[in-house]
């Protein structure tokens, strides 16, 4: 799967995002971390946004502080929220 993610990151993200649901926060967190580790995070698609939003929601629900999240998550969060809203 890593070769698929490296070769075609957009298709990889689309495939994984098809499985995002209301209770898939842990899945989103793992997926975002995998994608972040295999390429430069230049996949800007609605599918990527769904995955990162799911990961953010999962971390917030568990009380993980804003400053303990990955930079790409903080960037996504601050598009629509302030750091204080975390």
Buried (B, 14 or more C-beta within 10 A) or exposed (E): EEEEBEEEBEEBBBBBBEEBEEEBBEBBBBBBEBBBEBBEBEBEEEBBBBBBBBBBBBBBEEEBEBEEBBEBBBEBBEEEEEEEEB
